[in-house]
Amino acid sequence: MDTLQSAALTAAPNRAIPAKASQETTGISSDFETFLRMLTTQLQNQNPLEPIEASDFAVQLATFSGVEQQVRTNELLSRLATRMGLAELGAWVGRDALSAAPQQVGSAPMQLILPAVNGADRAELVLRTRDGAEVGRYGVDPAASEILFDPPPASEGGPVPGYYEIEMESFRAGTLISAEPVLGYARIMEARKEGDQVMLVLEGGHPVEAAQVSGLRG
C-alpha cells in the first residue's frame, strides 16, 4: 500500500506534490501547450485575403491568458492541499489515543476504559500476548466504567513488563456472557495517509486506523 503522506515526531524534509496532483497539473499544462500550438498554427496558415479579425484575435488571446491562469491556479491549489493534509496529520502526533491497541503493562498504573455489560455479576481482565497466549487474569468491578489498573510486579506473580492485549470477560452466575476489548491510552508516534484512511502508529509500534480511535487527550 503506497504511503501518500506522512507526519512523524522527527522533523521531515519538504515533500513533493503527491503523484495524483502532479499528474493533474501535468495534464493541464499539456492542454495549455496544445492550445498554444493550435493558435500558432492558425496564425501561420490563415488566408492572407481573409485574415483573422482583430476582435477574434483578441478573444483567442483572452482565452490563452485564461488557460495560463488556470494552470497556475491549479498548481497553487495542489500545493496548498498538500500542506493542509500534512498539517492535519501532524496534529495527531504526540497526542494520546484511546483505542483497543495493545497496552504497555508494568511501567506505571494504566487508565483503562471498560465496556458496559448489563447483567454481569463478575468480571475479569485478561492479558494476552500478540499471539493470543494468556498471561494473567485480574478481577474488576463489573459495574465500573473506568479503572486505574496496576497489576503486581513480575516478582510477585504479575506479568513481565511489555505490551499486551487486554480484554474483559463478564460472567453471570458463573457463565461467560461477554468478552470485549478494553480501551487504553497510548502515545501517537506517527500518522500517515494510506488511500482514503489515516493510519496511526502508537508507542510500541502498534498500528491503528484513526476511525478506531475513541478519544484523544494531550
C-alpha positions in Angstrom: 0.0 0.0 0.0 1.5 3.3 -1.0 2.0 5.9 1.6 0.9 9.2 0.2 1.6 11.5 3.1 3.4 11.1 6.4 4.0 13.1 9.6 6.2 11.9 12.5 7.9 13.2 15.6 11.1 13.9 13.9 11.4 16.8 11.5 10.6 15.7 7.9 12.1 17.3 4.8 9.9 19.2 2.4 7.8 16.8 0.4 6.9 16.8 -3.2 3.4 17.3 -4.5 1.6 13.9 -4.5 1.6 11.9 -7.7 -2.1 12.4 -8.3 -1.9 16.2 -8.0 1.3 16.3 -10.1 -0.4 14.2 -12.8 -3.4 16.5 -12.9 -1.1 19.6 -13.2 0.8 17.9 -16.0 -2.4 17.2 -17.8 -3.5 20.8 -17.6 -0.1 22.0 -18.7 -0.2 19.6 -21.7 -3.6 21.1 -22.7 -2.2 24.6 -22.4 0.8 23.7 -24.7 -1.6 22.1 -27.2 -3.8 25.2 -27.2 -0.7 27.4 -27.8 0.4 25.2 -30.8 -3.1 25.3 -32.3 -3.2 29.1 -32.1 0.3 29.5 -33.6 -0.6 27.1 -36.5 -3.8 29.0 -37.1 -1.9 32.3 -37.4 0.7 30.8 -39.7 -1.9 29.2 -42.0 -4.5 31.9 -42.2 -5.8 33.1 -45.5 -4.0 36.4 -46.4 -7.2 37.5 -48.3 -9.3 36.8 -45.2 -7.1 37.4 -42.1 -8.4 36.8 -38.6 -10.5 39.7 -37.4 -8.9 41.8 -34.7 -11.8 41.0 -32.4 -11.4 37.2 -32.9 -7.7 37.5 -32.3 -8.4 39.4 -29.0 -10.9 36.7 -27.9 -8.3 34.0 -28.5 -5.6 35.9 -26.7 -8.0 36.3 -23.7 -8.7 32.5 -23.8 -4.9 32.0 -23.9 -4.5 34.1 -20.8 -7.3 32.3 -19.1 -5.8 28.9 -19.7 -2.4 30.1 -18.4 -4.0 31.5 -15.3 -5.9 28.2 -14.7 -2.7 26.2 -14.9 -1.1 28.5 -12.2 -4.2 28.4 -10.0 -4.3 24.6 -10.1 -0.7 24.3 -9.2 -1.2 26.6 -6.3 -4.2 24.7 -5.0 -2.3 21.4 -5.3 0.5 22.8 -3.1 -2.0 24.2 -0.6 -3.9 20.9 -0.4 -0.6 19.0 0.2 0.4 21.3 3.1 -3.0 21.2 4.7 -3.0 17.4 4.5 0.3 17.3 6.3 -0.8 19.8 8.9 -3.9 17.7 9.7 -1.7 14.6 10.0 0.8 16.4 12.2 -2.0 17.3 14.6 -2.3 13.7 15.6 1.3 13.2 16.5 2.3 13.5 20.2 -1.3 13.1 21.5 -2.6 10.1 23.4 -5.2 8.0 21.5 -7.8 5.9 23.2 -8.1 2.5 21.4 -8.1 -1.2 21.8 -4.5 -1.5 20.8 -2.0 -3.4 23.0 -1.2 -1.6 26.2 2.2 -1.2 28.0 1.9 -3.1 31.2 4.3 -2.9 34.1 5.8 0.6 33.8 3.1 2.5 35.6 -0.6 2.3 36.5 -2.8 2.5 33.4 -6.1 4.3 32.9 -8.5 1.8 31.3 -12.0 2.2 29.9 -14.1 -0.9 30.4 -17.0 -2.0 28.2 -20.5 -1.7 29.7 -22.1 -5.2 30.1 -25.6 -5.4 31.5 -26.4 -8.2 33.9 -22.8 -9.2 34.8 -22.1 -10.1 38.4 -18.4 -10.8 37.9 -15.7 -9.5 35.6 -12.0 -10.3 34.9 -9.4 -8.5 32.9 -7.5 -11.0 30.7 -4.0 -10.1 29.5 -2.8 -11.8 26.3 0.3 -11.6 24.1 0.0 -10.8 20.5 -0.2 -14.5 19.6 -3.1 -15.0 22.0 -1.3 -16.6 24.9 -2.9 -15.7 28.3 -0.5 -14.3 30.8 -2.8 -13.2 33.6 -6.4 -12.6 35.0 -7.4 -9.9 37.4 -10.8 -9.4 38.9 -12.5 -6.0 38.4 -15.8 -4.4 39.4 -18.3 -5.4 36.6 -20.2 -2.2 37.1 -17.1 0.1 36.7 -16.7 2.1 33.5 -13.1 3.3 34.2 -10.3 1.9 36.4 -6.7 2.6 37.2 -5.0 -0.8 36.5 -1.8 -1.6 38.4 -1.1 -5.3 38.4 1.5 -6.8 40.7 5.2 -6.9 39.6 6.5 -10.0 37.9 8.4 -10.9 41.1 5.0 -11.4 42.8 3.4 -13.3 40.0 2.4 -10.4 37.8 3.0 -10.1 34.1 6.5 -9.5 32.7 6.6 -5.8 31.6 5.6 -5.5 27.9 2.7 -4.8 25.6 -0.4 -6.9 26.0 -3.9 -7.0 24.5 -6.4 -6.6 27.3 -9.9 -8.0 27.2 -12.7 -8.0 29.8 -14.6 -11.2 30.3 -18.0 -10.8 32.0 -19.9 -13.5 33.9 -23.4 -14.1 35.2 -24.0 -16.9 37.7 -20.7 -18.4 36.6 -21.5 -18.3 32.9 -19.5 -16.2 30.4 -21.8 -13.7 28.8 -19.4 -11.3 27.2 -15.7 -10.9 26.1 -14.9 -7.5 24.8 -11.7 -5.4 24.3 -10.7 -2.9 26.9 -9.7 0.6 25.8 -6.5 2.3 26.9 -4.4 5.4 26.0 -1.1 5.2 24.0 1.0 8.0 22.6 0.7 8.6 18.8 4.2 8.4 17.3 3.4 8.7 13.6 0.4 9.5 11.4 0.2 8.6 7.7 -2.4 8.6 5.0 -3.0 5.4 3.1 -5.5 5.7 0.4 -8.6 7.2 2.0 -7.7 6.2 5.5 -5.5 7.8 8.2 -3.2 5.2 9.9 -1.7 5.9 13.3 1.4 4.2 14.7 1.2 4.1 18.5 4.0 3.9 21.0 5.4 0.4 20.8 4.9 0.3 17.0 1.2 -0.8 17.1 -0.8 0.5 14.1 -4.4 1.5 14.4 -6.8 3.2 12.0 -7.9 6.7 13.0 -11.5 5.6 12.7 -10.9 3.1 15.5 -9.7 5.8 18.0 -12.4 6.6 20.5 -10.8 9.6 22.1 -7.8 11.9 22.3 -6.0 13.7 25.0 -2.9 15.9 25.3 
